Amino acid sequence: MVQKSNVSSLDIDDHDGSTDGLFLAGTLVTSTPAELNIMDGVTSTAAELNILDGVTSTAAELNILDGVTSTAAELNYLDLTTLGTGAASKAVVLDAGDDYTWPAAGVLTHGKLNDATTELAATHLELNRTCDVSGRMVAGGGTLSLTVALHDGKTIAMDTAAGTVLTLPAASGTGAIFKIVITVTATSNSHVIQVANSSDTFKGTIFTLSDASDLVEGWLALAASDTITFNRTTTGTAAVGQYVEVQDVLTNVWSVRGFTASTGEEATPFSAAV
């Protein structure tokens, strides 16, 4: 029988038909040859392997490898060029300052984000709607159907000389706000804002500056008002700078306020046409 010592040693066959095993400081390493052979084929460099030089791990800590099923390819996920910099098919490792540099073409997919206390409830659409400064102005074109997801908090331009027709989403009390501004004077047809269905209505007031008396007149939305029309004369000159702001305040109710200028015999821009 070979006497075990307190120094690292590999016991030799003691002629009883068994091999006692590898001992580190008197502690038996229980990893099997197959588990140790996982390292066979690993492409870590000599410099990377030398990381072990001076490591003070105990035999018990080294035995954590006992039962590890990672393949050589999986172990190589740790073969990083620069700590803290993302690389394709590599494990995430922070640098010494706890920083991580995301790859330029990388995409972050998450389940839930939080600051260790409160979960981030905003969706990606809501974040884009609030933070995407470059998209604050939206072209209305000839016709445009607005949505809360894409247009809440944005300024919508009535930007077509032949008239822009904007259709609001169904009102449900979301609090969504759309500011609608004329950026191109209509020279034919009208600039129009209308609700999505026969149940939604406008509530509020649009003020207009009269060309005859230089007085300001106000038009109150009636019970069935669901359309706002700037007809280039009496209900609004449809000129640059005139605007309307609408907000989804209740189910079937859009709050409205606006300022225009009118010519001729001034008339209300509100009507029931949907």
Secondary structure by P-SEA (a helix, b strand, c coil): cccccccbbbbccccccccccccccccccccccccccccccccccccccccccccccccccccccccccccccccccccccccccccccccccccccccccccccbbbbbcccccccccccccaaaaaacccccccccccccbbbbbccccccbbbbcccccbbbbbbcccccccbbbbbbbccccccccbbbbccccccccccbbbbbbccccbbbbbbbcccccbbbcccccccccccccbbbbbbccccbbbbcccccccccccccccccc
